[in-house]
Amino acid sequence: MSARGQEAALNIDQEYDNTLRLLNEQRCEEEMEAHLQDMTMQRSTYSPEIEVAMAGYFNASAEASEMCVDLLRNIKSAQRNYQSMDSTSAGAPLAVNPFCTTRSNFIQIHDKYTSMFRSIRSTHKKVARKLKVVKAIKKLLKVGLVVACSAAAVAAVAAAAHLLFFGLMVGPAAAGLCPIALRKRMTKKTRSSKTGSLLRLREQLDTAAKGAYVLGNDLDTVSQLVARLSDGIERENAMSQYCVEREREGSSVPEMVSELKKSYSNSRMLALELEEHVCLCLATIDRARVLVIQEISKQA
């Protein structure tokens, strides 16, 4: 390929990377805006703790997505370096290890994801406990209603003989029970609404927790691959530097050069494996965020 063709291909790659970045940032902003708008409209339903947990989830997922995009660029850079080594001496060291900074960033984002996952799980447990309390109260009220109805039936049978005598007194009493029945119906409706809100919150937190757990495992795998590839590059650079110094002294180390070529081949395969896992991470992040947003968007 000519120099002009290589430059054109490089420009296309850069344009593609920039487009991916812009689309990713726009998608993150739209998701966060929709999420915050929903939480603002449902301020009475969400507690500050739940808001913090869900906001932390979206922030951490956005940072993880951005880090994966940067990692893909570093992988492409390393692959180009290895391709250039095929046409040059095996003793030429890799210019820069592109994974040094990424490695430390991965540790930070992994720690943040772990903290966020614990926060979501803690909030999920609290919502589940509240839901159990509400359900227990509803169950007790139902039992009380059954007992009251049974007692009323017994009283009705016992008072059947006196129904005509107390007819004039029962009418006003029954009329007085109407507001009480109305209040009970309104209370029941309120409890039902609260139960529905807690159920939706539990589903949202459960979906976010599942997504965070799966992505946490994926990040563990990617972090291990990044560490292996970064250590391999550092080792190869040290070996390359040694080969260069020996060549300057007029001696050769064919065995080390052969070992270095094998290491380059293994690193190229490892870079391909890492690239595949990073793409899976990006897909997992997008899929998990979509599921959480769908849960938030469900109507009451």
LINQUISUL-V828182 format. One line per field, one symbol per residue. phi: phi as a letter, one per 40 degrees, with the letter a starting at -180 (. if undefined). A space follows every 10 residues. Layout:
phi->???
This chain:
phi->.ccccccccc cccccccccc cccccccccc cccccccccc cbdccccdcc cccccccccc cccccccccc cccccccccc ccccccbbcc ccccdbccbc cccccccccc cccccccccc cccccccccc cccccccccc cccccccccc cccccccccc cbccccdccc dccccccdcc cccccccccc cccccccccc cccccccccc cccccdcccc cccccccccc cccccccccc cccccccccg bbbccccccc cccccccccc ccccdccccc cccccccccc cccccccccc
